[in-house]
Amino acid sequence: MTAVTVRPIEGISLRRAAFAAVVGYVLLQPVIYAEFVLDPQIVANNTAQTVQNIQTHGDVFAWQIVCYLSNYVGDIIIAWALYLLLAPVNRALSLLAAVFQWVYAVLGFQGVLQLVDVFRVVRAGSYVKTFGTTQLQAQVDLLLRSHRYDWSFILILFGIHLVLVGYLIFRSGYLPKWLGIVIFVVGAGWVITPLRPFLFPSVNFGWFFILSFGELLLPLWLLIVGWRLKAPVPPAVESPAA
């Protein structure tokens, strides 16, 4: 295996970068709570019930918004940490991977603003008087669907980020190759899955939901082994004889 010449970026070691990545992944976890515990108050194809749920349990919906915000803050930290961690392999490619995740996070923040608009429209009684019940429900339905569709589509950017990260991990020499393969495959899945309705409408990608959890192997590995992470030492260069 070819040795990698490692120059610390701004004095940040690979160990510290690994720790920062783990912190970022911790901030991602509340979105799982938001999706599977809090999200059921949004009733599919029943906007009237959804509006009633938000009116009755507005604090729960507000916490869901906070969980999404935590997720995107975590994405920004992870992008920065993985850039530092993988820059020794290929700095330009590592930066490109970070940019894809940063753009994904920014667009994700924009999507969260749609949920803020839903909260404001439903909880403020003046909008019911202005629009009427039917138009209010139509507005809420549009915002919720836009948030879901937009988020599904920008996952393509997140997938490209993972594909690049997986490749860099595979080439690194100080991270396991099998981990790079897993991350690469998960990333390819996130690129393909949002395009399924347009390119592969008859193909069932339900199995990918389970496969996507393979991404968690990266923070798990960094948590367990990252504190022992050492960059490979490049071979000494002999000076030419005088």
C-alpha positions, 0 to 999 in steps of 0.5 A: 500500500502506498504511504500517504503524506499527511500534513495536519490542517490548521493543527487538527489531528486525525483523532480530533477530526474523528471526534468532531465527526462523531459529535456531528453524527450525535446531532443527527440522531434526533431526526430519527425521533422526529421521523418515527415518533413525532411525525405520526401526527402528520396524517397522510391524505388527511390534512384536516386531521393533521391541522387539528393535531398541530393545533392541539399538540403544537409543542410536539410539532415545534420539537420536530422542527428543532430535531430537523435543525439539529440534523442539519447542524450535525451535517455541517459539522460532519462535512467539516470533520470528514474534510479534515479527516480525508484531506490527506488522501485528496484535498480537492476531492475531500473539499468537494465532498464537503461542499455537497453536504454543505449545500444539502444542509443549506437546502435542508434548512430552507425546507425546515422554514416550510415547517415553520410556516406551517406552525405559524399558519396553523397556530395563528387564529387570524389565518383561519379568518383570512383564508377560511378552513378549506384554503388554510388546509390546502396551504398546509398540505402544500407546505408539508408536501413541498417539504417532503418532496424537496427533502427527498430530492436533495438527498441526491446531493447527500448521496454524492457526498457519501459516494465521494467519502466512501471512495476517499475512505477506500483509498486512505490507507488509515481507514478500513477499505470495507468501510469505504465500500459500505459508505460508497454503496449507501451513497449510490443508493441515496442518489438512485432512490429519489430518482426511482419515480422518474427512471425506475418507477416499477422497481421496488427499493424498499430494501434500501431503507435497511441498507441505509443504516449502514452509514452508521458504521462510520461513526461507530467505527470512529467512536470505537477506533478513532481515538487510536487513529494515526496517519501513516508515516511517509517513507524517509527520502534519502538525499542524493549523494554529493 
